[in-house]
Amino acid sequence: DDIAIKKLFSPDKPKDNAVLNGDFEEGPWTFRNASLGVLLPTNLDEETSSLPGWIVESNRAVRFIDSYHFTVPQAKRAIELLSGKEGIISQMVETTPNKQYSLTFSLGHAGDSCKQPLAVMAYAGDQAQSFHYTPNANISFQTANLNFTAKAERTRVAFCSVYYNTRSDDQSSLCGPV
């Protein structure tokens, strides 16, 4: 077994984006030879979460993956949502009451033989919508958008998988949308 200790830094708040660490580039240490990703622990608060800005607020883990072993939408890291609605990531973002916002994100597959269909449920304040990934030979990811009007100075945004997916090559390993 290998153990790594990494000091996590709270990323700077991006300009014109309320979501902190929205690209998931800041997260736990990943070993180059670890091809399974990193399961993130659940029910930790923002201060102790291994994914700065985000909370895994459920009783099931999500997987932190890298571009060396998986397909990711941009840069080098992403989150694979496992365990259906029991694997939720969320963040409280600063908002202005009665102002309209647009939550835009990428949705796709990790290139790990995950059986279709793949879908994400996105939540923003009192809005919720499911988004289905439609495979295309030319693209691994598609962009999705959830519009909402903030009701308070802080709004919860969250994501979970709609389905309980397994890999087609072994029928038992959990997988899900990225």
N, C-alpha and C positions, 0 to 999 in steps of 0.2 A: 504494500500500500504506500501511496505517496501522500504527503501533507504539504500544503503551501499556505503561507501567511502573506496576505497582501493588504496594505493600507489602502482603504477606499477613500477617494476624494469625492466630495459633493461637486458635481459639475456646475459650471456657471450657467445661470439661467439664459437661455438663448434669446436673442432679439426677435421680437414678433412671434414668439411661441411660448405659450403658457406651460407646456409640458416639459418637465425637467428630465434629462437623460432619455428623451423620446426615441433616440436611435439605439439605445441599450449598449452603447460603446463602453460605458463604465460599469464594471461588474466584477464578479469573482475571478480569481486566477484560473486559467485553463492551461493544462499541460498540452504541449504540442502533440504528444503521442496518445492523448486521451480522446478516443474517437467517439465516445458516447455522450459528450456534453457534460454539463454540471447541473445536478438537480438542486434547485434552490429551496431552502427551508421555508416552512410556512409559519404564518401567524407572528411574524416579527414586526415591530413598529418601524417607522421611517429611520429612526436613529440607528437601529441595528440590522437593517435589511442589507443583504449582500448585493442588492441591486439598487444603487442610490436613486432616491426619488420615488421608488416603487415599493409596494407591499404585496407579497403573496398572501392574500387574505383568506385563504381557504384551508381545508384540511388535506389537500393533495398538492404535490409539488408541480412546478413548471420547470422546463429545461432551458438552461442558458447554453446556446450553441455558438460555434464559430465557423468562419468561412473556410477553414482548412479541412473540415470534415463534413460540412453541410452546406446547403444552398441558403444564402441569406439575401435579403432584398437590397442592401447597400452596406458599404463599409465592411466591417469584420465580424460583427456579432448580432445576435437576434434572440428572441424568446420563442420557444416552441410550446404551445399551449397543450398540455396533456390533461387527461381525466375529465373531459367534458366540463360541465358547469361547476365541478368541484375543484378546478384549477384556475383561480381568478387572480389576475394582477390588477392593482388599482393605484391611483394617485390622486391626491387632493391638489387641484390647481387653483391659482389665484384668478378670479374673474371679477367683472363688474356687473352688478345686478341689472337685469333688463337689457343687457347687451347680447347681441347674437354672435355665436362662435361657430366655427367649423372644425370638427375633429377629423383630420385626414391621416390615414395610415396605409401601410402596405400589407397585403394579405397574400399568402402563397403556401408553397410546400417546401420542406427542408431537403428534398432529394433523398429521403430515407425509406422509400417504398411504402409510404403511408397510404392506406386504402381510402378511396373517395367515398362519400363526399367530405370535403373540408369546409368548415364554416366557422366564423367568429361572431359572437354576440358582443356588440360594443355598447357601452353605457356612458352617458354624459348627462349629469343632473337627473332630470326626470324623463329623459329620452333613452330609448333602447331600440336597437335594430340588429337583425342578423344579416350577415354578409357572406355569401357563398363564393368560394373560389372556383372559377371556371378554368380548367386546364387548357393551355394553348401550347402548341408545339414550339412557338417562338419566344414565349415569356414564362418565367417561373413565378412572377408576382403581378398583382394588379393593385390599383389604388382604390381605396374606399373612403367614403366621406359621411360623417354624421353631423347634421346641423342641430344646434340647440341654443336656447336662450337661457343665460345664467339667471338663477333666482337669488343668489347670495354672493358674498365676496370670495367664497371658496366652493368649488364644484368638484364632485367626485367623477373621475373618468375611470373606466374599468373595461377589461377584456377577458373573455373566456371562450373556450371551444364549445360549439353547439353539440357536437357528437363525441362519442367515445370511440376513437379510432385505434386500430392496431396496424402493424406493418404487414404487408401482403406476403413477405418472405418467411415469416415465422408464426403469424396469426396470433401472437400473444404479447409482443412488446408494444407498449403504449406509444402513440405518436399523436400528432395533431397539426393544426395550421401554425404557420410562422407569421 
